[in-house]
């Protein structure tokens, strides 16, 4: 984790067929927590190579 703080924020929801979250009525944003992290993943390791015979 590189940093975390609380502060003002705004909520923006987009319509999506599989996630109807934008249909929920949001009356007020009470607080917001902002987190800055490094989410770099390690290189993948193959489990099985289907191209070898």
mmCIF entry with sequence, helices, sheets and N, C-alpha, C, O atoms, coordinates in Angstrom:
data_MODEL
# 
_entry.id   MODEL 
# 
_entity.id                         1 
_entity.type                       polymer 
_entity.pdbx_number_of_molecules   1 
# 
_entity_poly.entity_id                      1 
_entity_poly.type                           'polypeptide(L)' 
_entity_poly.nstd_linkage                   no 
_entity_poly.nstd_monomer                   no 
_entity_poly.pdbx_seq_one_letter_code       
;(UNK)(UNK)(UNK)(UNK)(UNK)(UNK)(UNK)(UNK)(UNK)(UNK)(UNK)(UNK)(UNK)(UNK)(UNK)(UNK)
(UNK)(UNK)(UNK)(UNK)(UNK)(UNK)(UNK)(UNK)(UNK)(UNK)(UNK)(UNK)(UNK)(UNK)(UNK)(UNK)
(UNK)(UNK)(UNK)(UNK)(UNK)(UNK)(UNK)(UNK)(UNK)(UNK)(UNK)(UNK)(UNK)(UNK)(UNK)(UNK)
(UNK)(UNK)(UNK)(UNK)(UNK)
;
_entity_poly.pdbx_seq_one_letter_code_can   XXXXXXXXXXXXXXXXXXXXXXXXXXXXXXXXXXXXXXXXXXXXXXXXXXXXX 
_entity_poly.pdbx_strand_id                 A 
# 
loop_
_entity_poly_seq.entity_id 
_entity_poly_seq.num 
_entity_poly_seq.mon_id 
_entity_poly_seq.hetero 
1 1  UNK n 
1 2  UNK n 
1 3  UNK n 
1 4  UNK n 
1 5  UNK n 
1 6  UNK n 
1 7  UNK n 
1 8  UNK n 
1 9  UNK n 
1 10 UNK n 
1 11 UNK n 
1 12 UNK n 
1 13 UNK n 
1 14 UNK n 
1 15 UNK n 
1 16 UNK n 
1 17 UNK n 
1 18 UNK n 
1 19 UNK n 
1 20 UNK n 
1 21 UNK n 
1 22 UNK n 
1 23 UNK n 
1 24 UNK n 
1 25 UNK n 
1 26 UNK n 
1 27 UNK n 
1 28 UNK n 
1 29 UNK n 
1 30 UNK n 
1 31 UNK n 
1 32 UNK n 
1 33 UNK n 
1 34 UNK n 
1 35 UNK n 
1 36 UNK n 
1 37 UNK n 
1 38 UNK n 
1 39 UNK n 
1 40 UNK n 
1 41 UNK n 
1 42 UNK n 
1 43 UNK n 
1 44 UNK n 
1 45 UNK n 
1 46 UNK n 
1 47 UNK n 
1 48 UNK n 
1 49 UNK n 
1 50 UNK n 
1 51 UNK n 
1 52 UNK n 
1 53 UNK n 
# 
_struct_asym.id          A 
_struct_asym.entity_id   1 
# 
_struct_conf.conf_type_id            HELX_P 
_struct_conf.id                      HELX_P1 
_struct_conf.pdbx_PDB_helix_id       AA1 
_struct_conf.beg_label_comp_id       UNK 
_struct_conf.beg_label_asym_id       A 
_struct_conf.beg_label_seq_id        20 
_struct_conf.pdbx_beg_PDB_ins_code   ? 
_struct_conf.end_label_comp_id       UNK 
_struct_conf.end_label_asym_id       A 
_struct_conf.end_label_seq_id        23 
_struct_conf.pdbx_end_PDB_ins_code   ? 
_struct_conf.beg_auth_comp_id        UNK 
_struct_conf.beg_auth_asym_id        A 
_struct_conf.beg_auth_seq_id         20 
_struct_conf.end_auth_comp_id        UNK 
_struct_conf.end_auth_asym_id        A 
_struct_conf.end_auth_seq_id         23 
_struct_conf.pdbx_PDB_helix_class    5 
_struct_conf.details                 ? 
_struct_conf.pdbx_PDB_helix_length   4 
# 
_struct_conf_type.id          HELX_P 
_struct_conf_type.criteria    ? 
_struct_conf_type.reference   ? 
# 
_struct_sheet.id               AA1 
_struct_sheet.type             ? 
_struct_sheet.number_strands   2 
_struct_sheet.details          ? 
# 
_struct_sheet_order.sheet_id     AA1 
_struct_sheet_order.range_id_1   1 
_struct_sheet_order.range_id_2   2 
_struct_sheet_order.offset       ? 
_struct_sheet_order.sense        anti-parallel 
# 
loop_
_struct_sheet_range.sheet_id 
_struct_sheet_range.id 
_struct_sheet_range.beg_label_comp_id 
_struct_sheet_range.beg_label_asym_id 
_struct_sheet_range.beg_label_seq_id 
_struct_sheet_range.pdbx_beg_PDB_ins_code 
_struct_sheet_range.end_label_comp_id 
_struct_sheet_range.end_label_asym_id 
_struct_sheet_range.end_label_seq_id 
_struct_sheet_range.pdbx_end_PDB_ins_code 
_struct_sheet_range.beg_auth_comp_id 
_struct_sheet_range.beg_auth_asym_id 
_struct_sheet_range.beg_auth_seq_id 
_struct_sheet_range.end_auth_comp_id 
_struct_sheet_range.end_auth_asym_id 
_struct_sheet_range.end_auth_seq_id 
AA1 1 UNK A 3  ? UNK A 6  ? UNK A 3  UNK A 6  
AA1 2 UNK A 33 ? UNK A 36 ? UNK A 33 UNK A 36 
# 
loop_
_atom_site.group_PDB 
_atom_site.id 
_atom_site.type_symbol 
_atom_site.label_atom_id 
_atom_site.label_alt_id 
_atom_site.label_comp_id 
_atom_site.label_asym_id 
_atom_site.label_entity_id 
_atom_site.label_seq_id 
_atom_site.pdbx_PDB_ins_code 
_atom_site.Cartn_x 
_atom_site.Cartn_y 
_atom_site.Cartn_z 
_atom_site.occupancy 
_atom_site.B_iso_or_equiv 
_atom_site.pdbx_formal_charge 
_atom_site.auth_seq_id 
_atom_site.auth_comp_id 
_atom_site.auth_asym_id 
_atom_site.auth_atom_id 
_atom_site.pdbx_PDB_model_num 
ATOM 1   N N  . UNK A 1 1  ? 0.850   -1.161  0.000   1.00 0.00 ? 1  UNK A N  1 
ATOM 2   C CA . UNK A 1 1  ? 0.000   0.000   0.000   1.00 0.00 ? 1  UNK A CA 1 
ATOM 3   C C  . UNK A 1 1  ? 0.902   1.233   0.000   1.00 0.00 ? 1  UNK A C  1 
ATOM 4   O O  . UNK A 1 1  ? 1.835   1.347   0.795   1.00 0.00 ? 1  UNK A O  1 
ATOM 5   N N  . UNK A 1 2  ? 0.599   2.132   -0.900  1.00 0.00 ? 2  UNK A N  1 
ATOM 6   C CA . UNK A 1 2  ? 1.418   3.342   -1.011  1.00 0.00 ? 2  UNK A CA 1 
ATOM 7   C C  . UNK A 1 2  ? 0.816   4.530   -0.260  1.00 0.00 ? 2  UNK A C  1 
ATOM 8   O O  . UNK A 1 2  ? 1.538   5.448   0.128   1.00 0.00 ? 2  UNK A O  1 
ATOM 9   N N  . UNK A 1 3  ? -0.479  4.517   -0.058  1.00 0.00 ? 3  UNK A N  1 
ATOM 10  C CA . UNK A 1 3  ? -1.103  5.621   0.653   1.00 0.00 ? 3  UNK A CA 1 
ATOM 11  C C  . UNK A 1 3  ? -2.587  5.388   0.831   1.00 0.00 ? 3  UNK A C  1 
ATOM 12  O O  . UNK A 1 3  ? -3.207  4.643   0.072   1.00 0.00 ? 3  UNK A O  1 
ATOM 13  N N  . UNK A 1 4  ? -3.153  6.030   1.842   1.00 0.00 ? 4  UNK A N  1 
ATOM 14  C CA . UNK A 1 4  ? -4.588  5.947   2.103   1.00 0.00 ? 4  UNK A CA 1 
ATOM 15  C C  . UNK A 1 4  ? -5.021  7.229   2.802   1.00 0.00 ? 4  UNK A C  1 
ATOM 16  O O  . UNK A 1 4  ? -4.314  7.738   3.671   1.00 0.00 ? 4  UNK A O  1 
ATOM 17  N N  . UNK A 1 5  ? -6.186  7.748   2.418   1.00 0.00 ? 5  UNK A N  1 
ATOM 18  C CA . UNK A 1 5  ? -6.688  8.947   3.036   1.00 0.00 ? 5  UNK A CA 1 
ATOM 19  C C  . UNK A 1 5  ? -8.195  9.015   2.839   1.00 0.00 ? 5  UNK A C  1 
ATOM 20  O O  . UNK A 1 5  ? -8.761  8.289   2.022   1.00 0.00 ? 5  UNK A O  1 
ATOM 21  N N  . UNK A 1 6  ? -8.825  9.881   3.585   1.00 0.00 ? 6  UNK A N  1 
ATOM 22  C CA . UNK A 1 6  ? -10.250 10.142  3.423   1.00 0.00 ? 6  UNK A CA 1 
ATOM 23  C C  . UNK A 1 6  ? -10.405 11.540  2.856   1.00 0.00 ? 6  UNK A C  1 
ATOM 24  O O  . UNK A 1 6  ? -9.567  12.410  3.096   1.00 0.00 ? 6  UNK A O  1 
ATOM 25  N N  . UNK A 1 7  ? -11.467 11.755  2.111   1.00 0.00 ? 7  UNK A N  1 
ATOM 26  C CA . UNK A 1 7  ? -11.681 13.067  1.524   1.00 0.00 ? 7  UNK A CA 1 
ATOM 27  C C  . UNK A 1 7  ? -12.944 13.093  0.697   1.00 0.00 ? 7  UNK A C  1 
ATOM 28  O O  . UNK A 1 7  ? -13.679 12.107  0.640   1.00 0.00 ? 7  UNK A O  1 
ATOM 29  N N  . UNK A 1 8  ? -13.197 14.220  0.055   1.00 0.00 ? 8  UNK A N  1 
ATOM 30  C CA . UNK A 1 8  ? -14.408 14.349  -0.752  1.00 0.00 ? 8  UNK A CA 1 
ATOM 31  C C  . UNK A 1 8  ? -14.334 13.458  -1.994  1.00 0.00 ? 8  UNK A C  1 
ATOM 32  O O  . UNK A 1 8  ? -13.253 13.167  -2.507  1.00 0.00 ? 8  UNK A O  1 
ATOM 33  N N  . UNK A 1 9  ? -15.489 13.042  -2.453  1.00 0.00 ? 9  UNK A N  1 
ATOM 34  C CA . UNK A 1 9  ? -15.541 12.175  -3.631  1.00 0.00 ? 9  UNK A CA 1 
ATOM 35  C C  . UNK A 1 9  ? -16.884 12.366  -4.330  1.00 0.00 ? 9  UNK A C  1 
ATOM 36  O O  . UNK A 1 9  ? -17.815 12.963  -3.790  1.00 0.00 ? 9  UNK A O  1 
ATOM 37  N N  . UNK A 1 10 ? -16.946 11.841  -5.535  1.00 0.00 ? 10 UNK A N  1 
ATOM 38  C CA . UNK A 1 10 ? -18.180 11.869  -6.303  1.00 0.00 ? 10 UNK A CA 1 
ATOM 39  C C  . UNK A 1 10 ? -18.408 10.443  -6.804  1.00 0.00 ? 10 UNK A C  1 
ATOM 40  O O  . UNK A 1 10 ? -17.448 9.706   -7.027  1.00 0.00 ? 10 UNK A O  1 
ATOM 41  N N  . UNK A 1 11 ? -19.632 10.063  -6.977  1.00 0.00 ? 11 UNK A N  1 
ATOM 42  C CA . UNK A 1 11 ? -19.986 8.720   -7.418  1.00 0.00 ? 11 UNK A CA 1 
ATOM 43  C C  . UNK A 1 11 ? -20.533 8.787   -8.837  1.00 0.00 ? 11 UNK A C  1 
ATOM 44  O O  . UNK A 1 11 ? -21.450 9.556   -9.126  1.00 0.00 ? 11 UNK A O  1 
ATOM 45  N N  . UNK A 1 12 ? -19.958 7.968   -9.724  1.00 0.00 ? 12 UNK A N  1 
ATOM 46  C CA . UNK A 1 12 ? -20.414 7.903   -11.107 1.00 0.00 ? 12 UNK A CA 1 
ATOM 47  C C  . UNK A 1 12 ? -20.644 6.432   -11.448 1.00 0.00 ? 12 UNK A C  1 
ATOM 48  O O  . UNK A 1 12 ? -19.704 5.637   -11.445 1.00 0.00 ? 12 UNK A O  1 
ATOM 49  N N  . UNK A 1 13 ? -21.883 6.072   -11.739 1.00 0.00 ? 13 UNK A N  1 
ATOM 50  C CA . UNK A 1 13 ? -22.245 4.701   -12.061 1.00 0.00 ? 13 UNK A CA 1 
ATOM 51  C C  . UNK A 1 13 ? -22.648 4.604   -13.524 1.00 0.00 ? 13 UNK A C  1 
ATOM 52  O O  . UNK A 1 13 ? -23.316 5.496   -14.047 1.00 0.00 ? 13 UNK A O  1 
ATOM 53  N N  . UNK A 1 14 ? -22.245 3.523   -14.186 1.00 0.00 ? 14 UNK A N  1 
ATOM 54  C CA . UNK A 1 14 ? -22.566 3.311   -15.588 1.00 0.00 ? 14 UNK A CA 1 
ATOM 55  C C  . UNK A 1 14 ? -23.517 2.127   -15.706 1.00 0.00 ? 14 UNK A C  1 
ATOM 56  O O  . UNK A 1 14 ? -23.414 1.163   -14.947 1.00 0.00 ? 14 UNK A O  1 
ATOM 57  N N  . UNK A 1 15 ? -24.436 2.199   -16.650 1.00 0.00 ? 15 UNK A N  1 
ATOM 58  C CA . UNK A 1 15 ? -25.392 1.121   -16.868 1.00 0.00 ? 15 UNK A CA 1 
ATOM 59  C C  . UNK A 1 15 ? -24.703 -0.062  -17.532 1.00 0.00 ? 15 UNK A C  1 
ATOM 60  O O  . UNK A 1 15 ? -23.909 0.096   -18.459 1.00 0.00 ? 15 UNK A O  1 
ATOM 61  N N  . UNK A 1 16 ? -25.027 -1.252  -17.032 1.00 0.00 ? 16 UNK A N  1 
ATOM 62  C CA . UNK A 1 16 ? -24.475 -2.482  -17.581 1.00 0.00 ? 16 UNK A CA 1 
ATOM 63  C C  . UNK A 1 16 ? -25.534 -3.568  -17.441 1.00 0.00 ? 16 UNK A C  1 
ATOM 64  O O  . UNK A 1 16 ? -26.220 -3.637  -16.421 1.00 0.00 ? 16 UNK A O  1 
ATOM 65  N N  . UNK A 1 17 ? -25.674 -4.413  -18.450 1.00 0.00 ? 17 UNK A N  1 
ATOM 66  C CA . UNK A 1 17 ? -26.730 -5.430  -18.449 1.00 0.00 ? 17 UNK A CA 1 
ATOM 67  C C  . UNK A 1 17 ? -26.544 -6.455  -17.344 1.00 0.00 ? 17 UNK A C  1 
ATOM 68  O O  . UNK A 1 17 ? -27.532 -6.935  -16.789 1.00 0.00 ? 17 UNK A O  1 
ATOM 69  N N  . UNK A 1 18 ? -25.312 -6.804  -17.006 1.00 0.00 ? 18 UNK A N  1 
ATOM 70  C CA . UNK A 1 18 ? -25.064 -7.847  -16.010 1.00 0.00 ? 18 UNK A CA 1 
ATOM 71  C C  . UNK A 1 18 ? -24.868 -7.291  -14.594 1.00 0.00 ? 18 UNK A C  1 
ATOM 72  O O  . UNK A 1 18 ? -24.773 -8.060  -13.638 1.00 0.00 ? 18 UNK A O  1 
ATOM 73  N N  . UNK A 1 19 ? -24.807 -5.983  -14.457 1.00 0.00 ? 19 UNK A N  1 
ATOM 74  C CA . UNK A 1 19 ? -24.624 -5.378  -13.141 1.00 0.00 ? 19 UNK A CA 1 
ATOM 75  C C  . UNK A 1 19 ? -25.518 -4.143  -13.045 1.00 0.00 ? 19 UNK A C  1 
ATOM 76  O O  . UNK A 1 19 ? -25.086 -3.040  -13.382 1.00 0.00 ? 19 UNK A O  1 
ATOM 77  N N  . UNK A 1 20 ? -26.743 -4.316  -12.595 1.00 0.00 ? 20 UNK A N  1 
ATOM 78  C CA . UNK A 1 20 ? -27.680 -3.193  -12.562 1.00 0.00 ? 20 UNK A CA 1 
ATOM 79  C C  . UNK A 1 20 ? -27.469 -2.256  -11.359 1.00 0.00 ? 20 UNK A C  1 
ATOM 80  O O  . UNK A 1 20 ? -28.435 -1.772  -10.769 1.00 0.00 ? 20 UNK A O  1 
ATOM 81  N N  . UNK A 1 21 ? -26.220 -2.011  -11.007 1.00 0.00 ? 21 UNK A N  1 
ATOM 82  C CA . UNK A 1 21 ? -25.915 -1.154  -9.864  1.00 0.00 ? 21 UNK A CA 1 
ATOM 83  C C  . UNK A 1 21 ? -26.324 0.293   -10.122 1.00 0.00 ? 21 UNK A C  1 
ATOM 84  O O  . UNK A 1 21 ? -26.695 1.007   -9.190  1.00 0.00 ? 21 UNK A O  1 
ATOM 85  N N  . UNK A 1 22 ? -26.260 0.729   -11.371 1.00 0.00 ? 22 UNK A N  1 
ATOM 86  C CA . UNK A 1 22 ? -26.607 2.113   -11.704 1.00 0.00 ? 22 UNK A CA 1 
ATOM 87  C C  . UNK A 1 22 ? -28.089 2.394   -11.493 1.00 0.00 ? 22 UNK A C  1 
ATOM 88  O O  . UNK A 1 22 ? -28.485 3.559   -11.444 1.00 0.00 ? 22 UNK A O  1 
ATOM 89  N N  . UNK A 1 23 ? -28.913 1.370   -11.369 1.00 0.00 ? 23 UNK A N  1 
ATOM 90  C CA . UNK A 1 23 ? -30.349 1.570   -11.149 1.00 0.00 ? 23 UNK A CA 1 
ATOM 91  C C  . UNK A 1 23 ? -30.672 1.923   -9.699  1.00 0.00 ? 23 UNK A C  1 
ATOM 92  O O  . UNK A 1 23 ? -31.789 2.350   -9.409  1.00 0.00 ? 23 UNK A O  1 
ATOM 93  N N  . UNK A 1 24 ? -29.728 1.756   -8.794  1.00 0.00 ? 24 UNK A N  1 
ATOM 94  C CA . UNK A 1 24 ? -29.980 2.051   -7.384  1.00 0.00 ? 24 UNK A CA 1 
ATOM 95  C C  . UNK A 1 24 ? -29.996 3.561   -7.154  1.00 0.00 ? 24 UNK A C  1 
ATOM 96  O O  . UNK A 1 24 ? -29.161 4.280   -7.703  1.00 0.00 ? 24 UNK A O  1 
ATOM 97  N N  . UNK A 1 25 ? -30.930 4.036   -6.355  1.00 0.00 ? 25 UNK A N  1 
ATOM 98  C CA . UNK A 1 25 ? -30.978 5.480   -6.086  1.00 0.00 ? 25 UNK A CA 1 
ATOM 99  C C  . UNK A 1 25 ? -29.913 5.882   -5.050  1.00 0.00 ? 25 UNK A C  1 
ATOM 100 O O  . UNK A 1 25 ? -29.936 5.400   -3.918  1.00 0.00 ? 25 UNK A O  1 
ATOM 101 N N  . UNK A 1 26 ? -29.007 6.739   -5.430  1.00 0.00 ? 26 UNK A N  1 
ATOM 102 C CA . UNK A 1 26 ? -27.987 7.271   -4.517  1.00 0.00 ? 26 UNK A CA 1 
ATOM 103 C C  . UNK A 1 26 ? -28.402 8.690   -4.170  1.00 0.00 ? 26 UNK A C  1 
ATOM 104 O O  . UNK A 1 26 ? -28.444 9.562   -5.038  1.00 0.00 ? 26 UNK A O  1 
ATOM 105 N N  . UNK A 1 27 ? -28.709 8.921   -2.899  1.00 0.00 ? 27 UNK A N  1 
ATOM 106 C CA . UNK A 1 27 ? -29.181 10.232  -2.472  1.00 0.00 ? 27 UNK A CA 1 
ATOM 107 C C  . UNK A 1 27 ? -28.043 11.141  -2.041  1.00 0.00 ? 27 UNK A C  1 
ATOM 108 O O  . UNK A 1 27 ? -28.083 12.348  -2.277  1.00 0.00 ? 27 UNK A O  1 
ATOM 109 N N  . UNK A 1 28 ? -27.004 10.551  -1.397  1.00 0.00 ? 28 UNK A N  1 
ATOM 110 C CA . UNK A 1 28 ? -25.922 11.372  -0.875  1.00 0.00 ? 28 UNK A CA 1 
ATOM 111 C C  . UNK A 1 28 ? -24.685 10.501  -0.659  1.00 0.00 ? 28 UNK A C  1 
ATOM 112 O O  . UNK A 1 28 ? -24.799 9.367   -0.194  1.00 0.00 ? 28 UNK A O  1 
ATOM 113 N N  . UNK A 1 29 ? -23.522 11.018  -0.989  1.00 0.00 ? 29 UNK A N  1 
ATOM 114 C CA . UNK A 1 29 ? -22.258 10.347  -0.687  1.00 0.00 ? 29 UNK A CA 1 
ATOM 115 C C  . UNK A 1 29 ? -21.804 10.875  0.664   1.00 0.00 ? 29 UNK A C  1 
ATOM 116 O O  . UNK A 1 29 ? -21.527 12.067  0.804   1.00 0.00 ? 29 UNK A O  1 
ATOM 117 N N  . UNK A 1 30 ? -21.725 9.998   1.661   1.00 0.00 ? 30 UNK A N  1 
ATOM 118 C CA . UNK A 1 30 ? -21.423 10.428  3.023   1.00 0.00 ? 30 UNK A CA 1 
ATOM 119 C C  . UNK A 1 30 ? -19.932 10.588  3.274   1.00 0.00 ? 30 UNK A C  1 
ATOM 120 O O  . UNK A 1 30 ? -19.513 11.556  3.909   1.00 0.00 ? 30 UNK A O  1 
ATOM 121 N N  . UNK A 1 31 ? -19.135 9.661   2.790   1.00 0.00 ? 31 UNK A N  1 
ATOM 122 C CA . UNK A 1 31 ? -17.689 9.752   2.970   1.00 0.00 ? 31 UNK A CA 1 
ATOM 123 C C  . UNK A 1 31 ? -17.007 8.888   1.928   1.00 0.00 ? 31 UNK A C  1 
ATOM 124 O O  . UNK A 1 31 ? -17.649 8.082   1.255   1.00 0.00 ? 31 UNK A O  1 
ATOM 125 N N  . UNK A 1 32 ? -15.702 9.062   1.802   1.00 0.00 ? 32 UNK A N  1 
ATOM 126 C CA . UNK A 1 32 ? -14.952 8.279   0.823   1.00 0.00 ? 32 UNK A CA 1 
ATOM 127 C C  . UNK A 1 32 ? -13.569 7.965   1.386   1.00 0.00 ? 32 UNK A C  1 
ATOM 128 O O  . UNK A 1 32 ? -12.935 8.808   2.021   1.00 0.00 ? 32 UNK A O  1 
ATOM 129 N N  . UNK A 1 33 ? -13.119 6.752   1.145   1.00 0.00 ? 33 UNK A N  1 
ATOM 130 C CA . UNK A 1 33 ? -11.772 6.326   1.500   1.00 0.00 ? 33 UNK A CA 1 
ATOM 131 C C  . UNK A 1 33 ? -11.022 6.068   0.204   1.00 0.00 ? 33 UNK A C  1 
ATOM 132 O O  . UNK A 1 33 ? -11.467 5.276   -0.628  1.00 0.00 ? 33 UNK A O  1 
ATOM 133 N N  . UNK A 1 34 ? -9.898  6.725   0.032   1.00 0.00 ? 34 UNK A N  1 
ATOM 134 C CA . UNK A 1 34 ? -9.080  6.582   -1.167  1.00 0.00 ? 34 UNK A CA 1 
ATOM 135 C C  . UNK A 1 34 ? -7.858  5.748   -0.800  1.00 0.00 ? 34 UNK A C  1 
ATOM 136 O O  . UNK A 1 34 ? -7.208  6.002   0.215   1.00 0.00 ? 34 UNK A O  1 
ATOM 137 N N  . UNK A 1 35 ? -7.546  4.752   -1.629  1.00 0.00 ? 35 UNK A N  1 
ATOM 138 C CA . UNK A 1 35 ? -6.409  3.864   -1.371  1.00 0.00 ? 35 UNK A CA 1 
ATOM 139 C C  . UNK A 1 35 ? -5.553  3.808   -2.631  1.00 0.00 ? 35 UNK A C  1 
ATOM 140 O O  . UNK A 1 35 ? -6.063  3.566   -3.724  1.00 0.00 ? 35 UNK A O  1 
ATOM 141 N N  . UNK A 1 36 ? -4.261  4.031   -2.474  1.00 0.00 ? 36 UNK A N  1 
ATOM 142 C CA . UNK A 1 36 ? -3.318  3.965   -3.575  1.00 0.00 ? 36 UNK A CA 1 
ATOM 143 C C  . UNK A 1 36 ? -2.417  2.756   -3.351  1.00 0.00 ? 36 UNK A C  1 
ATOM 144 O O  . UNK A 1 36 ? -1.650  2.719   -2.389  1.00 0.00 ? 36 UNK A O  1 
ATOM 145 N N  . UNK A 1 37 ? -2.509  1.764   -4.244  1.00 0.00 ? 37 UNK A N  1 
ATOM 146 C CA . UNK A 1 37 ? -1.754  0.524   -4.083  1.00 0.00 ? 37 UNK A CA 1 
ATOM 147 C C  . UNK A 1 37 ? -1.011  0.179   -5.366  1.00 0.00 ? 37 UNK A C  1 
ATOM 148 O O  . UNK A 1 37 ? -1.290  0.730   -6.431  1.00 0.00 ? 37 UNK A O  1 
ATOM 149 N N  . UNK A 1 38 ? -0.076  -0.727  -5.246  1.00 0.00 ? 38 UNK A N  1 
ATOM 150 C CA . UNK A 1 38 ? 0.644   -1.266  -6.396  1.00 0.00 ? 38 UNK A CA 1 
ATOM 151 C C  . UNK A 1 38 ? 0.146   -2.683  -6.600  1.00 0.00 ? 38 UNK A C  1 
ATOM 152 O O  . UNK A 1 38 ? 0.415   -3.557  -5.776  1.00 0.00 ? 38 UNK A O  1 
ATOM 153 N N  . UNK A 1 39 ? -0.579  -2.925  -7.690  1.00 0.00 ? 39 UNK A N  1 
ATOM 154 C CA . UNK A 1 39 ? -1.186  -4.226  -7.941  1.00 0.00 ? 39 UNK A CA 1 
ATOM 155 C C  . UNK A 1 39 ? -0.477  -4.987  -9.061  1.00 0.00 ? 39 UNK A C  1 
ATOM 156 O O  . UNK A 1 39 ? -1.128  -5.650  -9.868  1.00 0.00 ? 39 UNK A O  1 
ATOM 157 N N  . UNK A 1 40 ? 0.839   -4.895  -9.112  1.00 0.00 ? 40 UNK A N  1 
ATOM 158 C CA . UNK A 1 40 ? 1.607   -5.611  -10.122 1.00 0.00 ? 40 UNK A CA 1 
ATOM 159 C C  . UNK A 1 40 ? 1.650   -7.093  -9.765  1.00 0.00 ? 40 UNK A C  1 
ATOM 160 O O  . UNK A 1 40 ? 2.013   -7.460  -8.647  1.00 0.00 ? 40 UNK A O  1 
ATOM 161 N N  . UNK A 1 41 ? 1.277   -7.939  -10.720 1.00 0.00 ? 41 UNK A N  1 
ATOM 162 C CA . UNK A 1 41 ? 1.277   -9.378  -10.497 1.00 0.00 ? 41 UNK A CA 1 
ATOM 163 C C  . UNK A 1 41 ? 2.598   -9.976  -10.956 1.00 0.00 ? 41 UNK A C  1 
ATOM 164 O O  . UNK A 1 41 ? 3.234   -9.446  -11.867 1.00 0.00 ? 41 UNK A O  1 
ATOM 165 N N  . UNK A 1 42 ? 3.021   -11.083 -10.328 1.00 0.00 ? 42 UNK A N  1 
ATOM 166 C CA . UNK A 1 42 ? 4.242   -11.747 -10.787 1.00 0.00 ? 42 UNK A CA 1 
ATOM 167 C C  . UNK A 1 42 ? 4.006   -12.423 -12.134 1.00 0.00 ? 42 UNK A C  1 
ATOM 168 O O  . UNK A 1 42 ? 2.857   -12.637 -12.519 1.00 0.00 ? 42 UNK A O  1 
ATOM 169 N N  . UNK A 1 43 ? 5.084   -12.766 -12.866 1.00 0.00 ? 43 UNK A N  1 
ATOM 170 C CA . UNK A 1 43 ? 4.895   -13.445 -14.155 1.00 0.00 ? 43 UNK A CA 1 
ATOM 171 C C  . UNK A 1 43 ? 4.164   -14.778 -13.973 1.00 0.00 ? 43 UNK A C  1 
ATOM 172 O O  . UNK A 1 43 ? 4.356   -15.450 -12.960 1.00 0.00 ? 43 UNK A O  1 
ATOM 173 N N  . UNK A 1 44 ? 3.327   -15.166 -14.943 1.00 0.00 ? 44 UNK A N  1 
ATOM 174 C CA . UNK A 1 44 ? 2.561   -16.418 -14.800 1.00 0.00 ? 44 UNK A CA 1 
ATOM 175 C C  . UNK A 1 44 ? 3.448   -17.643 -14.997 1.00 0.00 ? 44 UNK A C  1 
ATOM 176 O O  . UNK A 1 44 ? 4.456   -17.598 -15.702 1.00 0.00 ? 44 UNK A O  1 
ATOM 177 N N  . UNK A 1 45 ? 3.050   -18.722 -14.363 1.00 0.00 ? 45 UNK A N  1 
ATOM 178 C CA . UNK A 1 45 ? 3.720   -20.007 -14.529 1.00 0.00 ? 45 UNK A CA 1 
ATOM 179 C C  . UNK A 1 45 ? 2.717   -20.974 -15.165 1.00 0.00 ? 45 UNK A C  1 
ATOM 180 O O  . UNK A 1 45 ? 1.664   -21.225 -14.580 1.00 0.00 ? 45 UNK A O  1 
ATOM 181 N N  . UNK A 1 46 ? 3.020   -21.527 -16.356 1.00 0.00 ? 46 UNK A N  1 
ATOM 182 C CA . UNK A 1 46 ? 2.075   -22.436 -17.003 1.00 0.00 ? 46 UNK A CA 1 
ATOM 183 C C  . UNK A 1 46 ? 1.872   -23.717 -16.201 1.00 0.00 ? 46 UNK A C  1 
ATOM 184 O O  . UNK A 1 46 ? 2.824   -24.283 -15.664 1.00 0.00 ? 46 UNK A O  1 
ATOM 185 N N  . UNK A 1 47 ? 0.649   -24.157 -16.127 1.00 0.00 ? 47 UNK A N  1 
ATOM 186 C CA . UNK A 1 47 ? 0.323   -25.398 -15.437 1.00 0.00 ? 47 UNK A CA 1 
ATOM 187 C C  . UNK A 1 47 ? 0.494   -26.578 -16.400 1.00 0.00 ? 47 UNK A C  1 
ATOM 188 O O  . UNK A 1 47 ? 1.029   -27.626 -16.040 1.00 0.00 ? 47 UNK A O  1 
ATOM 189 N N  . UNK A 1 48 ? 0.022   -26.373 -17.638 1.00 0.00 ? 48 UNK A N  1 
ATOM 190 C CA . UNK A 1 48 ? 0.146   -27.426 -18.630 1.00 0.00 ? 48 UNK A CA 1 
ATOM 191 C C  . UNK A 1 48 ? 0.284   -26.781 -20.009 1.00 0.00 ? 48 UNK A C  1 
ATOM 192 O O  . UNK A 1 48 ? -0.443  -25.837 -20.320 1.00 0.00 ? 48 UNK A O  1 
ATOM 193 N N  . UNK A 1 49 ? 1.199   -27.272 -20.833 1.00 0.00 ? 49 UNK A N  1 
ATOM 194 C CA . UNK A 1 49 ? 1.389   -26.768 -22.177 1.00 0.00 ? 49 UNK A CA 1 
ATOM 195 C C  . UNK A 1 49 ? 0.656   -27.681 -23.153 1.00 0.00 ? 49 UNK A C  1 
ATOM 196 O O  . UNK A 1 49 ? 1.102   -28.797 -23.421 1.00 0.00 ? 49 UNK A O  1 
ATOM 197 N N  . UNK A 1 50 ? -0.450  -27.215 -23.672 1.00 0.00 ? 50 UNK A N  1 
ATOM 198 C CA . UNK A 1 50 ? -1.265  -28.021 -24.576 1.00 0.00 ? 50 UNK A CA 1 
ATOM 199 C C  . UNK A 1 50 ? -0.680  -28.113 -25.986 1.00 0.00 ? 50 UNK A C  1 
ATOM 200 O O  . UNK A 1 50 ? -1.163  -28.908 -26.792 1.00 0.00 ? 50 UNK A O  1 
ATOM 201 N N  . UNK A 1 51 ? 0.337   -27.329 -26.300 1.00 0.00 ? 51 UNK A N  1 
ATOM 202 C CA . UNK A 1 51 ? 0.939   -27.364 -27.628 1.00 0.00 ? 51 UNK A CA 1 
ATOM 203 C C  . UNK A 1 51 ? 2.012   -28.431 -27.754 1.00 0.00 ? 51 UNK A C  1 
ATOM 204 O O  . UNK A 1 51 ? 2.400   -28.774 -28.871 1.00 0.00 ? 51 UNK A O  1 
ATOM 205 N N  . UNK A 1 52 ? 2.501   -28.964 -26.644 1.00 0.00 ? 52 UNK A N  1 
ATOM 206 C CA . UNK A 1 52 ? 3.494   -30.045 -26.727 1.00 0.00 ? 52 UNK A CA 1 
ATOM 207 C C  . UNK A 1 52 ? 2.773   -31.364 -26.896 1.00 0.00 ? 52 UNK A C  1 
ATOM 208 O O  . UNK A 1 52 ? 1.624   -31.518 -26.483 1.00 0.00 ? 52 UNK A O  1 
ATOM 209 N N  . UNK A 1 53 ? 3.471   -32.331 -27.518 1.00 0.00 ? 53 UNK A N  1 
ATOM 210 C CA . UNK A 1 53 ? 2.837   -33.629 -27.746 1.00 0.00 ? 53 UNK A CA 1 
ATOM 211 C C  . UNK A 1 53 ? 3.467   -34.688 -26.913 1.00 0.00 ? 53 UNK A C  1 
ATOM 212 O O  . UNK A 1 53 ? 3.058   -35.847 -26.976 1.00 0.00 ? 53 UNK A O  1 
# 
